[in-house]
Amino acid sequence: RDDRAVKHWIIAANMGHDDSLENLKLVYREGLPASPRIYREGLVSKEDFASALRAHQTAVDATKSPQRETAERFWREEAARGDFP
């Protein structure tokens, strides 16, 4: 079961999901508190984590565009003025 969770975190991290990448980082560094055997069995190897990190960055970069940055800036300014509900 634990290896299935790790596989899904890798898939999600490869698609740019930040929380999944953080979960992988935690398991890679410390293992899961409820299941320390994940770390010992090496379910998240250095290569797995590095690959997921590179794929995550590629996915995040692919979603960047001038239009998205303009929209984000607009909504941030609206929120700062209190015009955003």
C-alpha positions as CSV (number, residue, x, y, z in Angstrom):
1,R,0.0,0.0,0.0
2,D,2.8,2.4,0.9
3,D,4.5,1.9,-2.5
4,R,1.2,2.7,-4.2
5,A,1.0,6.0,-2.4
6,V,4.5,6.9,-3.4
7,K,3.8,6.0,-7.0
8,H,0.8,8.3,-7.0
9,W,2.8,11.1,-5.4
10,I,5.4,10.7,-8.1
11,I,2.7,10.9,-10.9
12,A,1.1,14.0,-9.3
13,A,4.5,15.7,-8.7
14,N,5.3,15.1,-12.4
15,M,2.2,17.0,-13.2
16,G,3.2,20.0,-11.1
17,H,1.4,19.3,-7.8
18,D,3.3,21.0,-5.0
19,D,2.0,19.0,-2.1
20,S,2.9,15.7,-3.7
21,L,6.4,16.9,-4.2
22,E,6.6,17.9,-0.6
23,N,5.3,14.5,0.5
24,L,8.0,12.8,-1.7
25,K,10.7,15.0,-0.2
26,L,9.5,14.1,3.3
27,V,9.5,10.4,2.6
28,Y,12.9,10.6,0.8
29,R,14.5,12.4,3.8
30,E,12.7,10.9,6.8
31,G,10.4,8.0,5.8
32,L,6.8,8.1,6.8
33,P,6.3,8.4,10.5
34,A,3.5,5.8,10.5
35,S,5.5,3.4,8.3
36,P,9.3,3.8,8.7
37,R,9.9,0.8,6.4
38,I,9.3,3.0,3.4
39,Y,12.5,4.8,4.0
40,R,14.5,1.6,4.8
41,E,13.1,-0.2,1.7
42,G,14.1,2.7,-0.4
43,L,10.7,3.3,-2.0
44,V,11.8,6.8,-2.8
45,S,15.3,6.6,-4.1
46,K,17.5,9.5,-4.8
47,E,17.0,9.0,-8.6
48,D,13.2,8.8,-8.1
49,F,13.1,12.1,-6.2
50,A,15.5,13.8,-8.6
51,S,13.4,12.7,-11.6
52,A,10.2,13.9,-9.9
53,L,11.8,17.2,-9.0
54,R,12.9,17.8,-12.6
55,A,9.5,16.8,-14.1
56,H,7.7,19.0,-11.5
57,Q,9.8,22.0,-12.5
58,T,9.1,21.3,-16.2
59,A,5.3,21.1,-15.6
60,V,5.3,24.3,-13.6
61,D,7.4,26.1,-16.3
62,A,5.0,24.8,-19.0
63,T,2.1,26.6,-17.3
64,K,3.7,30.0,-17.2
65,S,2.7,32.5,-19.8
66,P,2.5,36.3,-20.0
67,Q,-1.3,36.2,-19.8
68,R,-1.3,34.1,-16.6
69,E,1.2,36.4,-15.0
70,T,-0.9,39.5,-15.9
71,A,-4.0,37.8,-14.5
72,E,-2.2,36.9,-11.3
73,R,-0.9,40.4,-10.9
74,F,-4.4,41.8,-11.5
75,W,-6.0,39.5,-8.9
76,R,-3.3,40.3,-6.4
77,E,-3.8,44.0,-6.8
78,E,-7.6,43.6,-6.5
79,A,-7.1,41.7,-3.3
80,A,-4.7,44.3,-1.9
81,R,-7.2,47.0,-2.5
82,G,-10.0,45.0,-0.9
83,D,-12.0,44.9,-4.2
84,F,-11.7,41.2,-4.3
85,P,-14.5,39.4,-2.4
